[in-house]
Amino acid sequence: MAGLAVVLGYAYVNRRSRIALAMASIVVVITAAQVVLGLSLYGLLPLVMSHSALEISHRFTAYILFAAGIAVSIAAVILRRRSSQA
């Protein structure tokens, strides 16, 4: 759940750049799904899924979140370099 706060903070800080905000918003949605699946794995949020399907979904969204985080970080570096050169 702390990851969700970090991603929301990143989106808030970069709210002036539409591209960075759009990319961070995508990561927010994936992170929210990861939080819901994680809470379900701990039994704190009941979902109508088998435990094995829940684990697979949680692992799959973790991979997607990892790739999206790398993509957003690379894009942020490129945007910062372009804005500092202008």
N, C-alpha and C positions, 0 to 999 in steps of 0.2 A: 504494500500500500504506500510505502514511502516513495517508491518509484513513480507512482502516479503524481504525487506532490512535486517531485523533481521535474517531471515532464510538463506539468501545468505551469510551474515557475519558469521553465525555459520558454514556453509559449507566451507567457505574459511579458517576459523581458524582450522578446523578439517580435512584439506585436506590430511594430512599425513596418517590418519587412513582410510583405504579403506571401512571398515564396517561403520564407522560413516559418511563418505562422501556419501556412497550409501543410508543410511537411511535419511540423510539430503536432498539428491537429490529427494527422494520420497516426502518429506514434501514440497520441493520447488514447485514441480509440482501441488500438491494439493493447496498450497497457491496461486499459479498463477491462478488456476481455480476459487478460491474464490474471488480473486481480479477482475477478468473479470465479474463474476456473480454480485458482489457488484456494480461495475461501471454500469452494465446494469440495476440494480434495481434503481439507481439514474438517469437513463436516459442519462448517459454520453457516453455509448457505446451501440449502437443499436444491439440487437440480435433478431432473429426471433423466439421468444418464448412468450407465454402468461405470464402475470404478475404473475399469481398464480403458473405456472410451474417454473418460474424463482425463486420465493420465496422458493419453495420446494427444488429445486436444490441447492440453496444457503444454506439453512438450512442443507441439507444432507451432503454437502461438509464441512460444519462447524463441524458436528459431526465426520466425518472422520478425519478432521484435528486435532480435539481435541484428538481423540484416537491415531493417529499417533504421535502427539507431546508427549503424555505420554509414548508411546513405545520407542521413540527415547531417551527421557530423562532417562528412566530406563536402556536402553542399554548403554548409555554414562556413567552412574554411574558404571555399571558392568565392562565396558572396562577400566575405570580409575582405579578401584580397582585391576583389573588383572595386569595392567601395573605397578602400584605402588608396587605390591607384587613381581614382577619379578626382 
